[in-house]
Amino acid sequence: MTVFCYRLSGVVKAVTPLHIGLGARLGVIKRSRPYIPGSVLRGAVGIALIKAVCKLDKPLVEHEKCEFFNECPYTRLFGEEFGKTSRVFFRYAYPAHYKCGGVFRPAPRTLYQCGNPQCRRVIDSFVPPSTCECEGSIKPFHGFRCEVCGHLEKLPVSIARVTSTAVDREKCTAAVVGGVGEEVVGTLHTFELINPGSRFHIEVIVDGNLESEARVLKSLMERALSDEGIGGSKSRGLGKLV
C-alpha cells in the first residue's frame, strides 16, 4: 500500500517559561503569543537535525558544496532552503485542553457570544441576531475554542509578566544609557511569559517517500526541544520543552 505521508504528533510541556514573541508591544511590554508557530518548531528541530546528522568536522557555509548534499537527511527534508520542495511541514502547536484531551484552536470569525454573564449563549453564524433571547447584546468572540468539547477560552494558557534590566558586564551593574550632559536612565524592559506546565499539541507531516528520515525526525524531536529550546531568551534558561 502506498504511503502518502507520515504524521508525527504528541503533546509537549513547558518546563521553563516560554516567550514566543510576535513583534508587538504594549508600551514597554513585549507581547507573547499563547501558541507556538510551526516556524519556531521547525527552526529548533532543524538546528538539532544538522548537529545530529552532519558528517563534516567543521561548519559549512554553503551546503550545496558539501559532498554529502544529496544524501543528507536535512537537505532532503528542509529542501526549500536550497531551491527544492520542502518535504516536512510543522503545524502550529496550540494549547491542549486538560479536561477533555482536545486542543484549543483559534475561534472562527463567525463565532459570537451573548454578553449577559448569566446566559453566555454561543452563536456560530455569518449573520448573528442583534440581541439574544435573554435580551443581552451579541458580541464577536475573540479567543480559542476546544475542537472536542467546544469550551471557549479567551486565553487558554497562563501568562505572566516579568520586568528585567540589562547588565553592564564590565561594571557588573545594571546598565544605563545616556550621553554627556544627558540624563542617565536605566534599561528596564518587561516581557510576557507562558508559565511552566502549559501543554501544547504538536503535529509534523513528513513526505511518504522519506520513511527513514521520518524515523530520525521522530527520535530527534523527543530530545531536541528540551536541548535546543524555543522562543526568546533561551540563553537565560527559557524555552525548554519535554
N, CA, C and O of each residue as an XYZ file, in Angstrom:
968
protein
N       0.845     -1.193      0.000
C       0.000      0.000      0.000
C       0.882      1.245      0.000
O       1.855      1.329      0.749
N       0.535      2.201     -0.840
C       1.309      3.432     -0.941
C       1.054      4.325      0.265
O      -0.093      4.557      0.649
N       2.127      4.821      0.854
C       2.024      5.731      1.995
C       2.108      7.162      1.482
O       3.100      7.550      0.865
N       1.074      7.934      1.736
C       1.053      9.324      1.267
C       1.935     10.218      2.129
O       2.681     11.050      1.613
N       1.846     10.041      3.445
C       2.652     10.857      4.351
C       2.735     10.175      5.713
O       1.967      9.264      6.022
N       3.675     10.635      6.505
C       3.817     10.183      7.892
C       3.420     11.343      8.805
O       3.825     12.486      8.595
N       2.626     11.025      9.811
C       2.140     12.051     10.737
C       2.724     11.790     12.118
O       2.461     10.757     12.734
N       3.517     12.737     12.592
C       4.103     12.655     13.926
C       3.364     13.637     14.825
O       3.314     14.830     14.529
N       2.799     13.153     15.904
C       2.034     14.036     16.785
C       2.296     13.677     18.238
O       2.744     12.575     18.553
N       2.011     14.618     19.107
C       2.201     14.400     20.536
C       1.919     15.670     21.310
O       1.494     16.677     20.744
N       2.159     15.612     22.598
C       1.947     16.758     23.485
C       3.259     17.089     24.176
O       3.923     16.204     24.716
N       3.629     18.357     24.160
C       4.837     18.808     24.842
C       4.441     19.713     26.006
O       3.412     20.387     25.966
N       5.276     19.713     27.038
C       5.009     20.521     28.229
C       6.157     21.489     28.466
O       7.326     21.125     28.338
N       5.821     22.709     28.807
C       6.839     23.712     29.117
C       7.388     23.453     30.516
O       6.635     23.451     31.489
N       8.697     23.234     30.618
C       9.323     23.031     31.927
C       9.952     24.323     32.434
O      10.240     24.447     33.624
N      10.165     25.280     31.543
C      10.586     26.629     31.927
C       9.659     27.605     31.212
O       8.989     27.214     30.256
N       9.598     28.861     31.645
C       8.728     29.823     30.960
C       9.087     29.965     29.481
O      10.237     29.769     29.090
N       8.095     30.305     28.668
C       8.287     30.491     27.227
C       7.950     31.925     26.842
O       6.977     32.500     27.329
N       8.765     32.491     25.963
C       8.419     33.786     25.369
C       8.400     33.609     23.859
O       9.449     33.537     23.218
N       7.203     33.540     23.300
C       7.036     33.377     21.856
C       6.639     34.744     21.302
O       5.453     35.045     21.168
N       7.623     35.556     20.984
C       7.368     36.935     20.581
C       6.614     37.040     19.267
O       6.736     36.181     18.394
N       5.829     38.112     19.139
C       5.104     38.364     17.899
C       5.427     39.730     17.329
O       4.787     40.174     16.376
N       6.436     40.414     17.916
C       6.848     41.706     17.389
C       6.000     42.869     17.849
O       6.316     44.016     17.533
N       4.926     42.611     18.589
C       4.038     43.672     19.054
C       4.388     44.060     20.488
O       4.852     43.237     21.278
N       4.155     45.320     20.800
C       4.407     45.822     22.152
C       3.171     46.528     22.685
O       2.382     47.099     21.932
N       3.027     46.473     23.983
C       2.019     47.246     24.689
C       2.787     48.198     25.594
O       3.085     47.868     26.741
N       3.107     49.384     25.073
C       4.015     50.276     25.783
C       5.414     49.689     25.764
O       5.997     49.502     24.696
N       5.960     49.395     26.947
C       7.294     48.783     27.037
C       7.205     47.266     27.190
O       8.224     46.603     27.385
N       6.008     46.720     27.105
C       5.804     45.287     27.319
C       5.908     44.541     25.990
O       5.195     44.857     25.037
N       6.792     43.558     25.932
C       6.918     42.703     24.753
C       5.888     41.582     24.855
O       5.948     40.753     25.763
N       4.949     41.566     23.923
C       3.864     40.598     23.978
C       4.339     39.212     23.558
O       5.341     39.071     22.858
N       3.607     38.192     23.996
C       3.914     36.807     23.642
C       2.675     36.139     23.070
O       1.559     36.390     23.526
N       2.869     35.300     22.085
C       1.759     34.512     21.561
C       1.371     33.436     22.581
O       2.230     32.961     23.325
N       0.094     33.043     22.627
C      -0.317     31.946     23.521
C      -0.194     30.578     22.853
O      -0.707     29.589     23.376
N       0.466     30.511     21.726
C       0.679     29.255     20.998
C       2.061     29.305     20.360
O       2.740     30.330     20.421
N       2.481     28.188     19.741
C       3.818     28.100     19.155
C       3.688     27.960     17.641
O       3.171     26.947     17.169
N       4.139     28.942     16.870
C       4.073     28.826     15.406
C       4.917     27.660     14.897
O       5.914     27.289     15.517
N       4.515     27.093     13.778
C       5.261     25.984     13.204
C       6.682     26.357     12.835
O       7.580     25.518     12.909
N       6.906     27.618     12.431
C       8.251     28.048     12.051
C       9.212     28.012     13.230
O      10.406     27.774     13.048
N       8.704     28.245     14.441
C       9.550     28.194     15.635
C      10.005     26.759     15.893
O      11.179     26.516     16.174
N       9.076     25.812     15.798
C       9.429     24.398     15.971
C      10.364     23.932     14.858
O      11.306     23.177     15.099
N      10.095     24.386     13.656
C      10.911     23.999     12.502
C      12.364     24.428     12.695
O      13.285     23.665     12.403
N      12.566     25.652     13.188
C      13.925     26.137     13.399
C      14.673     25.340     14.447
O      15.834     24.983     14.247
N      14.013     25.053     15.573
C      14.670     24.313     16.652
C      15.013     22.889     16.227
O      16.110     22.403     16.499
N      14.070     22.221     15.558
C      14.307     20.845     15.121
C      15.339     20.804     14.000
O      16.156     19.885     13.940
N      15.307     21.795     13.113
C      16.274     21.835     12.022
C      17.702     21.970     12.515
O      18.600     21.295     12.011
N      17.923     22.836     13.496
C      19.263     23.004     14.069
C      19.733     21.706     14.720
O      20.879     21.293     14.544
N      18.839     21.069     15.471
C      19.203     19.810     16.127
C      19.504     18.720     15.105
O      20.390     17.894     15.322
N      18.769     18.714     13.990
C      18.986     17.699     12.958
C      20.352     17.869     12.299
O      21.047     16.885     12.045
N      20.735     19.104     12.024
C      22.053     19.354     11.433
C      23.156     18.845     12.356
O      24.103     18.199     11.907
N      23.028     19.137     13.637
C      24.037     18.697     14.598
C      24.117     17.169     14.671
O      25.190     16.605     14.888
N      22.982     16.516     14.490
C      22.936     15.062     14.665
C      23.427     14.292     13.445
O      24.026     13.227     13.596
N      23.187     14.809     12.235
C      23.468     14.013     11.031
C      24.658     14.496     10.222
O      25.118     13.787      9.327
N      25.171     15.692     10.516
C      26.269     16.233      9.703
C      27.514     15.347      9.826
O      27.922     14.995     10.933
N      28.112     14.990      8.689
C      29.280     14.118      8.660
C      30.599     14.890      8.620
O      31.673     14.288      8.640
N      30.520     16.210      8.563
C      31.731     17.019      8.491
C      32.211     17.400      9.878
O      31.431     17.436     10.830
N      33.503     17.685      9.985
C      34.095     18.057     11.269
C      34.147     19.565     11.473
O      34.584     20.032     12.525
N      33.705     20.331     10.481
C      33.752     21.785     10.592
C      32.472     22.370      9.998
O      31.828     21.734      9.164
N      32.101     23.576     10.423
C      30.887     24.203      9.893
C      31.010     24.459      8.393
O      32.094     24.743      7.885
N      29.888     24.353      7.701
C      29.858     24.567      6.258
C      28.903     25.708      5.951
O      27.730     25.660      6.321
N      29.406     26.738      5.271
C      28.587     27.902      4.965
C      27.618     27.597      3.828
O      26.433     27.917      3.924
N      28.108     26.984      2.757
C      27.280     26.658      1.602
C      27.043     25.144      1.559
O      27.929     24.370      1.196
N      25.837     24.749      1.934
C      25.518     23.317      1.985
C      25.581     22.668      0.602
O      25.893     21.483      0.483
N      25.285     23.447     -0.444
C      25.271     22.876     -1.791
C      26.636     22.334     -2.210
O      26.712     21.471     -3.085
N      27.702     22.821     -1.607
C      29.045     22.390     -1.972
C      29.501     21.160     -1.180
O      30.598     20.650     -1.404
N      28.673     20.692     -0.269
C      29.037     19.524      0.538
C      28.943     18.259     -0.313
O      28.016     18.107     -1.108
N      29.893     17.363     -0.144
C      29.906     16.124     -0.925
C      28.759     15.187     -0.550
O      28.414     14.283     -1.312
N      28.166     15.409      0.638
C      27.049     14.568      1.083
C      25.703     15.261      0.884
O      24.704     14.839      1.467
N      25.661     16.308      0.079
C      24.464     17.145     -0.044
C      23.224     16.340     -0.442
O      22.174     16.485      0.183
N      23.330     15.503     -1.461
C      22.156     14.795     -1.993
C      21.623     13.709     -1.060
O      20.443     13.364     -1.129
N      22.464     13.175     -0.200
C      22.026     12.111      0.706
C      21.789     12.608      2.130
O      21.437     11.823      3.011
N      21.978     13.890      2.357
C      21.830     14.463      3.706
C      20.356     14.506      4.111
O      19.545     15.060      3.369
N      19.979     13.939      5.264
C      18.584     13.981      5.715
C      18.056     15.405      5.875
O      16.873     15.663      5.654
N      18.943     16.328      6.261
C      18.487     17.717      6.448
C      18.056     18.330      5.121
O      16.978     18.918      5.032
N      18.879     18.200      4.098
C      18.531     18.795      2.809
C      17.352     18.081      2.155
O      16.593     18.706      1.414
N      17.186     16.803      2.411
C      16.050     16.066      1.846
C      14.736     16.500      2.496
O      13.695     16.533      1.839
N      14.786     16.829      3.772
C      13.584     17.268      4.473
C      13.328     18.758      4.290
O      12.234     19.157      3.889
N      14.332     19.582      4.582
C      14.181     21.039      4.545
C      14.666     21.578      3.197
O      15.564     22.419      3.143
N      14.071     21.093      2.124
C      14.580     21.401      0.797
C      14.389     22.825      0.323
O      15.138     23.282     -0.540
N      13.401     23.554      0.860
C      13.097     24.874      0.331
C      14.238     25.863      0.514
O      14.296     26.872     -0.189
N      15.149     25.590      1.447
C      16.289     26.471      1.639
C      17.302     26.331      0.508
O      18.207     27.156      0.381
N      17.157     25.302     -0.307
C      18.110     25.050     -1.386
C      17.407     24.993     -2.742
O      17.911     24.374     -3.678
N      16.256     25.632     -2.847
C      15.532     25.656     -4.107
C      14.749     24.393     -4.393
O      14.278     24.200     -5.514
N      14.600     23.523     -3.398
C      13.842     22.289     -3.564
C      12.525     22.386     -2.801
O      12.317     23.296     -1.998
N      11.647     21.432     -3.069
C      10.374     21.392     -2.358
C      10.577     20.858     -0.947
O      11.210     19.821     -0.750
N      10.033     21.581      0.037
C      10.132     21.111      1.417
C       9.280     19.858      1.591
O       8.157     19.791      1.091
N       9.815     18.870      2.298
C       9.098     17.612      2.488
C       8.708     17.371      3.938
O       8.320     16.262      4.302
N       8.808     18.385      4.752
C       8.359     18.288      6.139
C       7.617     19.572      6.481
O       8.052     20.666      6.123
N       6.493     19.428      7.175
C       5.649     20.569      7.493
C       5.308     20.542      8.986
O       4.787     19.553      9.503
N       5.611     21.635      9.654
C       5.345     21.764     11.086
C       4.090     22.610     11.268
O       4.058     23.780     10.887
N       3.063     22.012     11.851
C       1.829     22.747     12.097
C       1.953     23.556     13.393
O       2.805     23.278     14.237
N       1.095     24.546     13.525
C       1.097     25.350     14.743
C       0.780     24.461     15.946
O      -0.081     23.584     15.875
N       1.483     24.700     17.040
C       1.246     23.946     18.278
C       0.321     24.773     19.174
O       0.742     25.765     19.769
N      -0.930     24.355     19.261
C      -1.915     25.084     20.063
C      -2.063     24.439     21.442
O      -1.755     23.258     21.607
N      -2.531     25.204     22.434
C      -2.660     24.683     23.802
C      -3.589     23.477     23.886
O      -4.629     23.426     23.229
N      -3.192     22.516     24.702
C      -4.015     21.326     24.932
C      -5.044     21.617     26.020
O      -4.777     22.374     26.954
N      -6.229     21.003     25.888
C      -7.286     21.152     26.887
C      -7.197     19.987     27.866
O      -7.406     18.835     27.485
N      -6.888     20.284     29.127
C      -6.662     19.236     30.126
C      -7.889     18.349     30.335
O      -7.764     17.130     30.452
N      -9.077     18.961     30.382
C     -10.273     18.247     30.818
C     -10.734     17.176     29.836
O     -11.128     16.087     30.252
N     -10.690     17.471     28.552
C     -11.233     16.519     27.574
C     -10.176     15.938     26.651
O     -10.474     15.042     25.862
N      -8.945     16.432     26.734
C      -7.888     15.928     25.866
C      -7.883     16.540     24.485
O      -7.140     16.092     23.612
N      -8.700     17.558     24.271
C      -8.757     18.224     22.974
C      -7.683     19.286     22.825
O      -6.742     19.360     23.616
N      -7.841     20.100     21.804
C      -6.878     21.161     21.506
C      -7.628     22.471     21.317
O      -8.644     22.514     20.623
N      -7.135     23.527     21.925
C      -7.712     24.856     21.734
C      -7.182     25.449     20.431
O      -5.976     25.631     20.266
N      -8.083     25.743     19.520
C      -7.703     26.382     18.262
C      -8.390     27.740     18.152
O      -9.426     27.950     18.782
N      -7.838     28.667     17.363
C      -8.457     29.993     17.244
C      -9.921     29.899     16.843
O     -10.279     29.172     15.917
N     -10.752     30.636     17.545
C     -12.183     30.622     17.253
C     -12.438     31.247     15.885
O     -11.771     32.215     15.521
N     -13.388     30.713     15.122
C     -13.701     31.292     13.806
C     -14.314     32.678     13.942
O     -14.868     33.033     14.982
N     -14.204     33.451     12.873
C     -14.744     34.811     12.881
C     -16.264     34.828     12.929
O     -16.872     35.871     13.171
N     -16.868     33.688     12.703
C     -18.331     33.613     12.714
C     -18.887     33.308     14.097
O     -20.094     33.122     14.250
N     -18.022     33.255     15.107
C     -18.457     32.873     16.451
C     -18.798     34.117     17.273
O     -18.010     35.058     17.368
N     -19.985     34.093     17.859
C     -20.462     35.205     18.682
C     -20.937     34.654     20.024
O     -21.245     33.469     20.157
N     -20.987     35.555     21.026
C     -21.410     35.142     22.360
C     -22.249     36.237     22.996
O     -22.002     37.428     22.812
N     -23.242     35.799     23.744
C     -24.097     36.752     24.457
C     -23.302     37.430     25.565
O     -22.561     36.776     26.298
N     -23.461     38.746     25.682
C     -22.726     39.499     26.687
C     -23.297     39.379     28.083
O     -22.675     39.842     29.039
N     -24.473     38.766     28.231
C     -25.087     38.584     29.544
C     -24.338     37.480     30.295
O     -24.333     36.336     29.841
N     -23.697     37.796     31.447
C     -22.920     36.780     32.178
C     -23.752     35.607     32.676
O     -23.196     34.549     32.969
N     -25.070     35.763     32.781
C     -25.929     34.671     33.216
C     -26.414     33.816     32.045
O     -27.070     32.795     32.249
N     -26.097     34.225     30.847
C     -26.538     33.492     29.663
C     -25.341     32.907     28.911
O     -25.174     31.689     28.846
N     -24.516     33.781     28.348
C     -23.314     33.375     27.610
C     -23.624     32.406     26.465
O     -22.837     31.507     26.171
N     -24.759     32.596     25.836
C     -25.121     31.742     24.704
C     -24.121     31.941     23.567
O     -23.698     33.064     23.292
N     -23.749     30.850     22.913
C     -22.787     30.892     21.809
C     -23.526     30.707     20.491
O     -24.346     29.800     20.351
N     -23.230     31.571     19.531
C     -23.878     31.529     18.219
C     -22.799     31.480     17.146
O     -21.887     32.307     17.135
N     -22.906     30.513     16.248
C     -21.979     30.399     15.119
C     -22.760     30.692     13.848
O     -23.487     29.836     13.343
N     -22.605     31.903     13.337
C     -23.409     32.315     12.194
C     -22.713     33.449     11.452
O     -22.010     34.263     12.050
N     -22.926     33.488     10.121
C     -22.390     34.594      9.335
C     -23.147     35.887      9.632
O     -22.572     36.975      9.599
N     -24.446     35.756      9.923
C     -25.273     36.928     10.230
C     -25.962     36.666     11.565
O     -27.064     36.118     11.583
N     -25.342     37.044     12.683
C     -25.932     36.779     14.003
C     -27.067     37.748     14.306
O     -27.134     38.825     13.715
N     -27.958     37.379     15.217
C     -29.012     38.310     15.630
C     -28.415     39.478     16.400
O     -27.331     39.361     16.972
N     -29.109     40.587     16.414
C     -28.605     41.772     17.110
C     -28.682     41.620     18.623
O     -27.860     42.178     19.350
N     -29.674     40.860     19.098
C     -29.816     40.615     20.534
C     -30.114     39.145     20.776
O     -30.608     38.441     19.894
N     -29.804     38.689     21.997
C     -30.051     37.303     22.382
C     -31.492     37.148     22.860
O     -32.196     38.139     23.055
N     -31.925     35.913     23.046
C     -33.268     35.644     23.564
C     -33.445     36.216     24.961
O     -34.564     36.525     25.374
N     -32.325     36.361     25.702
C     -32.392     36.938     27.048
C     -32.296     38.455     27.005
O     -32.219     39.109     28.045
N     -32.300     39.014     25.792
C     -32.184     40.449     25.544
C     -30.779     40.988     25.808
O     -30.583     42.201     25.882
N     -29.810     40.098     25.950
C     -28.427     40.533     26.071
C     -27.838     40.839     24.700
O     -28.331     40.350     23.683
N     -26.793     41.640     24.676
C     -26.164     42.013     23.409
C     -25.294     40.869     22.885
O     -24.683     40.140     23.666
N     -25.241     40.718     21.574
C     -24.427     39.694     20.921
C     -23.117     40.337     20.465
O     -23.123     41.326     19.732
N     -21.997     39.765     20.907
C     -20.691     40.330     20.572
C     -19.794     39.262     19.943
O     -19.907     38.083     20.279
N     -18.906     39.667     19.034
C     -17.955     38.702     18.455
C     -17.060     38.120     19.547
O     -16.646     38.826     20.466
N     -16.768     36.827     19.434
C     -15.877     36.185     20.405
C     -14.476     36.108     19.823
O     -14.267     35.555     18.744
N     -13.524     36.666     20.549
C     -12.124     36.631     20.140
C     -11.358     35.781     21.147
O     -11.184     36.176     22.300
N     -10.912     34.635     20.713
C     -10.195     33.746     21.620
C     -10.012     32.380     20.990
O      -9.734     32.267     19.796
N     -10.170     31.334     21.808
C      -9.924     29.966     21.354
C     -11.095     29.065     21.734
O     -11.779     29.300     22.730
N     -11.312     28.031     20.923
C     -12.373     27.059     21.180
C     -11.796     25.651     21.099
O     -11.048     25.330     20.175
N     -12.149     24.808     22.079
C     -11.692     23.421     22.070
C     -12.379     22.676     20.933
O     -13.599     22.745     20.779
N     -11.585     21.964     20.139
C     -12.138     21.266     18.987
C     -12.941     20.026     19.377
O     -13.662     19.477     18.543
N     -12.830     19.575     20.629
C     -13.544     18.374     21.076
C     -14.826     18.730     21.816
O     -15.911     18.307     21.416
N     -14.712     19.498     22.883
C     -15.884     19.792     23.713
C     -16.507     21.155     23.427
O     -17.603     21.441     23.908
N     -15.828     21.999     22.652
C     -16.382     23.299     22.309
C     -16.210     24.367     23.368
O     -16.754     25.463     23.228
N     -15.459     24.075     24.435
C     -15.254     25.053     25.503
C     -14.504     26.272     24.970
O     -13.572     26.141     24.178
N     -14.921     27.460     25.414
C     -14.319     28.709     24.952
C     -13.389     29.293     26.004
O     -13.701     29.277     27.195
N     -12.261     29.802     25.567
C     -11.319     30.492     26.447
C     -10.703     31.652     25.675
O     -10.244     31.481     24.545
N     -10.695     32.826     26.286
C     -10.034     33.952     25.628
C      -8.522     33.786     25.651
O      -7.833     34.225     24.730
N      -8.004     33.153     26.701
C      -6.570     32.894     26.794
C      -6.396     31.518     27.432
O      -6.525     31.399     28.650
N      -6.108     30.476     26.653
C      -6.069     29.107     27.177
C      -4.795     28.734     27.920
O      -4.677     27.602     28.390
N      -3.840     29.646     28.039
C      -2.628     29.389     28.816
C      -2.445     30.511     29.828
O      -2.950     31.619     29.647
N      -1.720     30.208     30.888
C      -1.445     31.205     31.922
C      -0.216     32.016     31.524
O       0.841     31.451     31.244
N      -0.357     33.340     31.499
C       0.733     34.225     31.086
C       1.069     35.196     32.211
O       0.184     35.799     32.818
N       2.364     35.333     32.477
C       2.850     36.266     33.495
C       3.700     37.341     32.825
O       4.126     37.184     31.681
N       3.941     38.424     33.542
C       4.801     39.496     33.045
C       5.994     39.661     33.971
O       5.846     39.739     35.191
N       7.171     39.714     33.377
C       8.414     39.809     34.139
C       9.168     41.055     33.691
O       9.306     41.310     32.495
N       9.651     41.819     34.648
C      10.434     43.021     34.352
C      11.902     42.762     34.664
O      12.238     42.288     35.749
N      12.768     43.074     33.717
C      14.206     42.840     33.871
C      14.974     44.093     33.482
O      14.394     45.069     33.008
N      16.268     44.054     33.685
C      17.133     45.149     33.263
C      18.371     44.579     32.599
O      18.819     43.482     32.933
N      18.920     45.328     31.657
C      20.166     44.906     31.020
C      21.312     45.042     32.017
O      21.232     45.823     32.966
N      22.385     44.272     31.793
C      23.531     44.251     32.707
C      24.767     44.787     31.998
O      25.067     44.397     30.870
N      25.476     45.680     32.668
C      26.771     46.155     32.183
C      27.818     45.142     32.637
O      28.161     45.094     33.818
N      28.324     44.337     31.714
C      29.216     43.240     32.077
C      30.573     43.732     32.586
O      31.215     43.038     33.375
N      31.019     44.903     32.157
C      32.305     45.427     32.615
C      32.227     45.918     34.056
O      33.129     45.666     34.856
N      31.141     46.620     34.382
C      30.987     47.173     35.729
C      30.247     46.223     36.667
O      30.204     46.440     37.878
N      29.668     45.172     36.096
C      28.870     44.224     36.890
C      27.745     44.928     37.633
O      27.461     44.636     38.795
N      27.110     45.865     36.930
C      25.982     46.600     37.494
C      24.875     46.671     36.451
O      25.043     46.238     35.311
N      23.750     47.221     36.864
C      22.671     47.431     35.905
C      23.113     48.440     34.860
O      23.694     49.472     35.199
N      22.845     48.154     33.598
C      23.268     49.032     32.512
C      22.428     50.302     32.494
O      21.242     50.285     32.820
N      23.069     51.411     32.104
C      22.385     52.692     31.964
C      22.729     53.262     30.602
O      23.761     52.921     30.025
N      21.874     54.125     30.088
C      22.107     54.787     28.811
C      22.014     56.287     29.017
O      21.375     56.763     29.954
N      22.669     57.031     28.116
C      22.677     58.482     28.224
C      24.058     59.034     27.950
O      25.035     58.597     28.558
N      24.150     60.004     27.027
C      25.431     60.587     26.676
C      25.836     61.695     27.634
O      25.215     61.899     28.677
N      26.896     62.406     27.254
C      27.401     63.508     28.076
C      26.358     64.614     28.136
O      25.847     65.054     27.107
N      26.051     65.051     29.329
C      25.076     66.106     29.504
C      23.639     65.639     29.463
O      22.725     66.437     29.670
N      23.419     64.358     29.199
C      22.065     63.817     29.154
C      21.722     63.119     30.463
O      22.603     62.696     31.212
N      20.447     63.010     30.717
C      20.003     62.311     31.919
C      20.277     60.819     31.778
O      19.930     60.202     30.771
N      20.896     60.256     32.791
C      21.218     58.833     32.779
C      19.987     58.043     33.213
O      19.420     58.295     34.277
N      19.587     57.106     32.396
C      18.405     56.303     32.705
C      18.756     54.830     32.602
O      19.745     54.459     31.970
N      17.951     54.006     33.219
C      18.166     52.570     33.172
C      17.557     51.945     31.929
O      17.044     52.638     31.051
N      17.625     50.643     31.874
C      17.125     49.923     30.690
C      16.135     48.839     31.100
O      16.270     47.686     30.692
N      15.163     49.198     31.889
C      14.133     48.238     32.283
C      13.278     47.851     31.078
O      12.956     48.691     30.238
N      12.920     46.590     31.006
C      12.017     46.131     29.963
C      11.170     44.991     30.522
O      11.610     44.234     31.387
N       9.971     44.889     30.018
C       9.018     43.885     30.502
C       8.579     42.995     29.344
O       8.327     43.486     28.244
N       8.489     41.702     29.586
C       8.001     40.804     28.548
C       7.076     39.755     29.151
O       7.176     39.401     30.326
N       6.181     39.277     28.312
C       5.219     38.269     28.743
C       5.818     36.876     28.631
O       6.596     36.592     27.720
N       5.448     36.013     29.568
C       5.951     34.643     29.587
C       4.796     33.663     29.777
O       3.927     33.865     30.625
N       4.801     32.610     28.983
C       3.874     31.499     29.208
C       4.414     30.684     30.372
O       5.568     30.255     30.344
N       3.609     30.467     31.377
C       4.077     29.823     32.600
C       4.416     28.345     32.390
O       3.829     27.686     31.532
N       5.371     27.827     33.180
C       5.714     26.395     33.107
C       4.489     25.526     33.400
O       3.592     25.926     34.142
N       4.468     24.352     32.812
C       3.337     23.447     32.985
C       2.338     23.500     31.849
O       1.508     22.601     31.709
N       2.406     24.549     31.030
C       1.495     24.654     29.884
C       1.806     23.551     28.880
O       2.969     23.228     28.639
N       0.766     22.981     28.301
C       0.934     21.871     27.356
C       0.437     22.280     25.967
O      -0.547     23.006     25.828
N       1.141     21.795     24.953
C       0.800     22.129     23.575
C       0.783     20.863     22.721
O       1.601     19.962     22.904
N      -0.153     20.815     21.800
C      -0.259     19.677     20.881
C       0.548     19.984     19.625
O       0.289     20.983     18.953
N       1.517     19.141     19.303
C       2.347     19.353     18.121
C       2.030     18.298     17.068
O       1.645     17.171     17.382
N       2.202     18.693     15.818
C       1.943     17.772     14.711
C       2.883     18.099     13.562
O       3.003     19.255     13.156
N       3.549     17.073     13.041
C       4.500     17.232     11.945
C       4.120     16.257     10.834
O       3.860     15.082     11.094
N       4.088     16.745      9.607
C       3.762     15.922      8.445
C       5.026     15.732      7.610
O       5.679     16.706      7.234
N       5.371     14.465      7.320
C       6.568     14.135      6.546
C       6.155     13.411      5.271
O       5.237     12.591      5.285
N       6.833     13.715      4.176
C       6.560     13.084      2.886
C       6.610     11.556      3.003
O       7.469     11.008      3.694
N       5.690     10.881      2.326
C       5.592      9.427      2.423
C       6.771      8.666      1.850
O       6.934      7.480      2.136
N       7.602      9.325      1.041
C       8.777      8.667      0.460
C      10.005      8.740      1.360
O      11.067      8.229      1.004
N       9.867      9.365      2.508
C      11.013      9.562      3.402
C      10.797      8.829      4.725
O      10.772      9.447      5.789
N      10.642      7.525      4.649
C      10.378      6.740      5.862
C      11.545      6.799      6.839
O      11.334      7.018      8.032
N      12.769      6.609      6.358
C      13.929      6.613      7.258
C      14.129      7.984      7.881
O      14.468      8.085      9.060
N      13.921      9.051      7.094
C      14.056     10.404      7.634
C      12.974     10.690      8.675
O      13.221     11.395      9.654
N      11.774     10.141      8.461
C      10.696     10.332      9.431
C      11.031      9.666     10.761
O      10.711     10.202     11.822
N      11.671      8.507     10.709
C      12.075      7.822     11.940
C      13.149      8.625     12.675
O      13.120      8.745     13.900
N      14.097      9.172     11.909
C      15.142     10.005     12.521
C      14.525     11.240     13.165
O      14.899     11.628     14.271
N      13.578     11.851     12.463
C      12.931     13.058     12.972
C      12.149     12.766     14.247
O      12.179     13.561     15.187
N      11.457     11.644     14.288
C      10.689     11.269     15.479
C      11.604     11.093     16.687
O      11.311     11.590     17.774
N      12.706     10.386     16.489
C      13.647     10.168     17.586
C      14.284     11.477     18.037
O      14.515     11.696     19.226
N      14.564     12.341     17.064
C      15.234     13.603     17.368
C      14.330     14.555     18.139
O      14.780     15.232     19.064
N      13.056     14.609     17.761
C      12.134     15.552     18.389
C      11.923     15.253     19.863
O      11.581     16.150     20.633
N      12.122     14.009     20.263
C      11.924     13.638     21.663
C      12.952     14.288     22.580
O      12.730     14.396     23.786
N      14.076     14.720     22.011
C      15.091     15.367     22.847
C      15.500     16.756     22.352
O      16.096     17.529     23.102
N      15.182     17.078     21.088
C      15.645     18.343     20.509
C      15.021     19.556     21.180
O      15.709     20.544     21.438
N      13.715     19.491     21.467
C      13.033     20.656     22.009
C      13.501     20.994     23.415
O      13.463     22.158     23.814
N      13.941     19.995     24.172
C      14.465     20.276     25.514
C      15.917     20.729     25.454
O      16.359     21.514     26.293
N      16.668     20.234     24.458
C      18.076     20.618     24.342
C      18.240     21.990     23.695
O      18.995     22.825     24.193
N      17.537     22.225     22.590
C      17.696     23.470     21.841
C      16.871     24.607     22.436
O      17.320     25.753     22.464
N      15.667     24.293     22.912
C      14.789     25.342     23.405
C      14.119     26.077     22.255
O      14.554     25.967     21.108
N      13.067     26.822     22.555
C      12.362     27.594     21.537
C      12.064     28.987     22.069
O      12.094     29.226     23.276
N      11.777     29.905     21.149
C      11.386     31.243     21.544
C      12.553     32.121     21.946
O      13.708     31.830     21.635
N      12.231     33.212     22.647
C      13.231     34.188     23.033
C      13.884     33.891     24.371
O      13.366     33.129     25.189
N      15.052     34.524     24.571
C      15.803     34.448     25.838
C      16.167     33.019     26.222
O      16.117     32.658     27.398
N      16.532     32.209     25.239
C      16.944     30.826     25.546
C      18.233     30.810     26.361
O      18.455     29.891     27.150
N      19.094     31.829     26.174
C      20.346     31.877     26.930
C      20.099     32.118     28.412
O      20.983     31.881     29.235
N      18.907     32.586     28.758
C      18.543     32.810     30.164
C      17.827     31.604     30.762
O      17.388     31.644     31.911
N      17.710     30.542     29.987
C      17.066     29.335     30.501
C      15.612     29.189     30.126
O      14.946     28.265     30.594
N      15.098     30.086     29.287
C      13.700     29.983     28.886
C      13.551     29.024     27.707
O      14.532     28.675     27.049
N      12.325     28.607     27.451
C      12.009     27.875     26.237
C      12.227     26.378     26.256
O      12.280     25.768     25.188
N      12.356     25.756     27.412
C      12.598     24.313     27.464
C      11.273     23.548     27.442
O      10.352     23.857     28.198
N      11.194     22.547     26.565
C      10.006     21.702     26.438
C      10.378     20.239     26.597
O      11.490     19.834     26.257
N       9.453     19.450     27.111
C       9.647     17.996     27.175
C       8.396     17.313     26.645
O       8.333     16.085     26.605
